[in-house]
Amino acid sequence: MRIDELFGRVRPTISFEFYPTQNAAGAETLFQTIHQLQALKPDFISITRTGGGTQQTLELTLRIQRELGIRTMSHLTCLHHNQEEMHAHLETLWDGGVRNVLALRGDPENGQLVFKAPKNGFAYANELAGFVAARHDFCIGVAGYPEGHPQCLNPTRDIETLKAKIDAGARFIITQLFFDNTDFFRWRDACRAAGITVPILAGVIPIENVAQIKRFVTRCGAKIPQELLLTLEAVEADPAAVYDVGIGHAIAQCQELLAEGTEGLHFYTLNKSKATAHICAELSR
Ligand SMILES: Cc1cc2nc3c(=O)[nH]c(=O)nc-3n(C[C@H](O)[C@H](O)[C@H](O)COP(=O)(O)OP(=O)(O)OC[C@H]3O[C@@H](n4cnc5c(N)ncnc54)[C@H](O)[C@@H]3O)c2cc1C
């Protein structure tokens, strides 16, 4: 069940991202959340390689695919494996029937500022994408940054490195979260002008907590538009009001993205179902 089978047939694609939990109780709750969101018929589900270990990502990916029958994608990062380990990991994914992977560099861990590739590993995601493509016929996705990757100060160079990932074998792009569609449209035009023709799926996050979203944007180099930020801060102490503002923004953002021909919406669910279900219900009206 490859993701690229959908392109050209299903427009736009809808996908949900989850992260593996550390313990068995959390894993069960998460599985129930995914089960609830299945009612929305997502085109695919993606499982991050964050927090826990690669094994947790693998197990959750395989379980969703096996028990829920949904097209599933496993995130891979350069952070955690040398080439030999990555080779073994890819074999396990392939033998387990997984056909979709997101090839990422990963962020430095343990408070380090600079990414350090493992010995005999990969320094950048394009190297990992090329390695994956040379092994099996996975459908490979890669990350894109409408506001630029925080470690790249040259937007043209950033798009060149994105193109290198496509040239290495990637079939589609999922973007970092963003809140201002103008940034996305400008960047998408620049990608197309640079010869990047693969589908670009927009990363959308429903804001439900002001302190949490501020932490996220600081980490990933995105910005919250001033007007939205002021509105959120004015109701920060009232969770229901924050939810309404956050969801209202996400719905309007998605409606505009769809009206402008965006090929897919990828929801960062933060392992919760309510907000994503709410947005999807509004979009399908
Ligand atoms: C949809 C999505 C899902 C994500 N999921 C995860 C996850 O599961 N786990 C996780 O740890 N992180 C995840 N991330 C975060 C991601 O790992 C970080 O943003 C990371 O800092 C960059 O990853 P990348 O794959 O874009 O790296 P790269 O494409 O390798 O780019 C990293 C930086 O290096 C530059 N660069 C790239 N190639 C070269 C080159 N050949 N020479 C010189 N400079 C170069 C780029 O311009 C950029 O500044 C995700 C991000 C997105 C958008």
The ligand as an ORCA input file, in Angstrom:
! r2SCAN-3c Opt
* xyz 0 1
  C       7.078     16.296      8.246
  C       8.246     16.260      9.230
  C       8.407     15.137     10.036
  C       9.485     15.062     10.936
  N       9.631     13.933     11.706
  C      10.696     13.810     12.533
  C      10.942     12.609     13.271
  O      10.164     11.653     13.193
  N      12.047     12.541     14.063
  C      12.928     13.599     14.169
  O      13.926     13.479     14.898
  N      12.739     14.746     13.474
  C      11.651     14.879     12.663
  N      11.473     16.035     11.942
  C      12.392     17.158     12.135
  C      13.639     17.077     11.219
  O      14.396     15.937     11.553
  C      14.440     18.362     11.461
  O      13.756     19.468     10.918
  C      15.905     18.335     11.018
  O      16.567     19.468     11.580
  C      16.119     18.393      9.510
  O      15.723     17.254      8.898
  P      15.727     17.143      7.282
  O      15.385     15.753      6.972
  O      14.921     18.219      6.706
  O      17.293     17.418      7.034
  P      18.133     17.785      5.742
  O      17.326     17.799      4.512
  O      19.357     16.931      5.769
  O      18.539     19.309      6.044
  C      19.142     19.685      7.292
  C      19.904     20.988      7.102
  O      21.080     20.760      6.341
  C      21.044     21.488      5.103
  N      21.517     20.541      4.095
  C      20.828     19.487      3.588
  N      21.604     18.795      2.724
  C      22.797     19.422      2.691
  C      24.005     19.171      2.012
  N      24.132     18.124      1.176
  N      25.052     20.014      2.239
  C      24.934     21.068      3.084
  N      23.788     21.362      3.767
  C      22.736     20.542      3.570
  C      19.595     21.909      4.911
  O      19.470     23.116      4.161
  C      19.133     22.073      6.340
  O      19.529     23.315      6.873
  C      10.399     16.144     11.045
  C      10.216     17.290     10.232
  C       9.150     17.355      9.333
  C       8.967     18.583      8.495
*
